Amino acid sequence: MHRLPLLLCLIALAGAGGSAFLALRIGNTKQVLEVRLAESQTRAARLETDLSGARAESAARQQRATGLEVELARTSERLAGVEARGRETERALVDTRTVLALYESTARALEDEVTALRRDLDSTRASQASPEAVQAYRQTIADLERQLASARNGTAVPSTPGASTAVFTNRAGRATVLSVGPGNAFVVLNFGTARGARPGHRLQVSQAGRPLATVQISDARTQFSVAQVEPESLRGVLQKGDEAVLVREQ
């Protein structure tokens, strides 16, 4: 009978010891878990801070990228403007060179015209022509010399009314082709308003005495004219230096 209480006491002591051991293990585990939880929370807070910084940096980079895009667009616009001005300058340079070449051609043609007129004047004097005809030649030569000076200087010099056309009765409104347009579509003549050229005037172009085409003046300037070739009249290839004679309308 005395053994049973002793056994029960031993069992109770063993249970109490096991409970104490379990309580100690649970306490230690709880502390470890609390430490790990604190570390996890610290890491989470640090990651949240890093994430916020990354977001702020991303926003700043996006803002810089937007600014760079705007600046790039402005630079592209400025570059397009510079390119457009460059093209305009190139066109102006080409036009200037064309006009310069035209003035040079006109000057050479006028020099030839003055030389031919001087020869005609000498022939007129030798043939004992009337003083009026000689004076007409002199006036025409003087007018052409003024035109020559005008062509060299690139300025317009008014001619004496009727002087440059005074010898048309002998020279028949003679002109020279300075240049030929693409496909023989038009020609530039050294026959300008200073010599009586007017839009609508028609001239016959010849080469070595052979008629090639009839042209009609569409744009008359002081020293030269642009004349359109009448397609049905074209009988060959027009060239620089071809002669043109004013067609007298009946």
LINPE-V909026 format. One record per residue. SS is DSSP state (hx for helix, st for strand, lp for the rest). PSI is psi in whole degrees, 0 to 359 (NA if undefined). NEAR is the number of other ideal C-beta (glycine too) atoms within 12 Angstrom. Layout:
ss = {SS/SS}
psi = {PSI/PSI}
near = {NEAR/NEAR}
//
This chain:
ss = {lp/hx/hx/hx/hx/hx/hx/hx/hx/hx/hx/hx/hx/hx/hx/hx/hx/hx/hx/hx/hx/hx/hx/hx/hx/hx/hx/hx/hx/hx/hx/hx/hx/hx/hx/hx/hx/hx/hx/hx/hx/hx/hx/hx/hx/hx/hx/hx/hx/hx/hx/hx/hx/hx/hx/hx/hx/hx/hx/hx/hx/hx/hx/hx/hx/hx/hx/hx/hx/hx/hx/hx/hx/hx/hx/hx/hx/hx/hx/hx/hx/hx/hx/hx/hx/hx/hx/hx/hx/hx/hx/hx/hx/hx/hx/hx/hx/hx/hx/hx/hx/hx/hx/hx/hx/hx/hx/hx/hx/hx/hx/hx/hx/hx/hx/hx/hx/hx/hx/hx/hx/hx/hx/hx/hx/hx/lp/lp/lp/lp/hx/hx/hx/hx/hx/hx/hx/hx/hx/hx/hx/hx/hx/hx/hx/hx/hx/hx/hx/hx/hx/hx/hx/lp/lp/lp/lp/lp/lp/lp/lp/lp/lp/lp/lp/lp/lp/hx/hx/hx/hx/lp/lp/st/st/st/st/st/st/st/lp/hx/hx/hx/lp/st/st/st/st/lp/lp/lp/hx/hx/hx/lp/lp/lp/lp/lp/lp/st/st/st/st/st/st/lp/lp/st/st/st/st/st/st/st/st/st/st/st/lp/lp/lp/lp/st/st/st/st/st/lp/hx/hx/hx/lp/lp/lp/lp/lp/lp/lp/lp/lp/st/st/st/st/lp/lp/lp/lp}
psi = {329/342/327/311/324/319/319/321/320/319/319/318/320/320/320/320/318/320/319/319/316/319/320/316/318/319/315/317/320/317/318/316/321/320/315/322/318/319/319/318/322/315/321/318/319/318/322/320/315/320/319/318/319/319/318/317/321/318/319/318/321/320/318/320/319/317/319/323/318/315/322/319/317/318/320/319/315/319/319/320/318/318/319/316/324/318/319/318/319/317/318/322/317/316/318/317/321/314/319/315/323/318/320/317/319/318/316/319/322/322/317/322/316/317/315/320/322/321/318/323/316/319/321/318/317/328/7/50/169/152/329/318/318/316/323/318/316/318/319/317/316/319/318/325/322/319/322/315/322/316/322/325/349/25/163/130/123/142/162/127/126/350/312/344/8/332/16/335/332/326/357/41/45/140/173/142/120/324/160/133/168/136/24/32/327/167/156/126/150/49/99/185/335/339/14/7/140/148/135/340/140/140/149/125/131/156/114/40/358/121/134/321/164/133/155/128/127/336/115/122/181/313/348/170/152/125/133/137/131/111/321/345/351/127/14/191/120/147/156/134/351/149/147/137/132/130/121/119/136/NA}
near = {6/8/9/10/11/12/13/13/14/14/14/14/14/14/14/14/14/14/14/14/14/14/14/14/14/14/14/14/14/14/14/14/14/14/14/14/14/14/14/14/14/14/14/14/14/14/14/14/14/14/14/14/14/14/14/14/14/14/14/14/14/14/14/14/14/14/14/14/14/14/14/14/14/14/14/14/14/14/14/14/14/14/14/14/14/14/14/14/14/14/14/14/14/14/14/15/14/18/21/17/20/29/32/23/28/40/28/22/37/40/24/23/39/29/18/25/36/22/18/29/28/17/19/27/18/11/13/10/21/12/12/14/23/25/21/29/35/27/25/39/34/24/34/44/28/28/41/31/24/27/36/20/15/18/15/19/25/16/31/24/14/17/27/41/31/30/35/26/19/23/32/19/33/33/45/37/39/39/30/31/20/10/13/26/20/28/45/41/50/46/47/41/27/38/44/27/37/24/17/18/34/31/43/35/44/28/24/12/11/15/22/29/36/27/43/31/35/24/24/26/30/29/43/40/41/31/45/29/36/24/15/8/23/24/20/18/18/38/21/24/23/37/35/43/28/32/26/13/11/4}
//
